[in-house]
């Protein structure tokens, strides 16, 4: 039996399913129990917290290893219209800290919870957001739980589709991927599967670009490789839809190549199951989140009551290059394009030129990257005689 801390921590899933969420919940609950906390699971996201759909979790409760979430968190409701009910239930269940595992809705919901602190004292509890979405569009994190599984599924499917054309010459496949306005999946899957083009929202394209891609594929069909692969992000352009691009390629390539289109759909979200990377990533993120929220609860505890109203008491745990860092969500607001639900700066956009070079387009690649040299301080050796 673990020593009891006297604190209660709730964990919830918000938004669409992502592979690895259950691993994060499992790590969160078990590490929380080791710290001596009472661990609560909130079903149906913020709506469930408003209506009291809360249950206590123990060490042996099943969290599952499948891709779908067990906390039934596929609810996109934001907390703003339920502030009174949420505050009442936080007080009723004695919640001292909240861990939210989810995508862009989790980030937006966290911001709304912080905004509500001025009106409701019950919302002044430490808050930690763990990014988990296949779209990889949460600001403050280079990677999110579930994106690796989706990427693996898309790449495997692209390989199978290309293999299906082994006995057919001069065929071009047009594949639509998920991701909302974020082109991470289309770009990275295009790099991995050897796509001839990948259309994304972040890099606007016109009818001239489409015509240039058709001309490039026409020239490609004259070589020994007589098949093409084109990826399109689901919301890359309002007018240049998958059907439009398919019809354009079919018409312009008539007599040279024929086309097939494929919308991968929701199979990308879970695939055959979470990859080892997503399971490990979810486990590490869950453990780090509990360790941080435990320290923050103790820091904000005054006379047996939790009152957290500082900016650093509501953080997002994100992977920045090689390290996991906690960033106040209020600071991440300036880095976010809320209309299109993507970060304003995305690291993977620098890889786009490689995609075109590998497809044999005539383009220059700038491989230089500026970096600051670390200042080294020399240690002064103390002579043995003075010791």
PyMOL commands that set and color helices and strands:
alter all, ss='L'
color gray80, all
select helices_A, chain A and resi 21-34+45-50+79-92+104-118+121-123+147-164+184-193+207-220+242-252+267-270+276-300+311-313+329-335+347-358+384-386
alter helices_A, ss='H'
color red, helices_A
select strands_A, chain A and resi 8-14+38-42+54-56+97-102+126-131+171-177+197-199+227-233+258-263+301-302+305-306+314-320+323-328+336-337+342-343
alter strands_A, ss='S'
color yellow, strands_A
deselect
rebuild
show_as cartoon
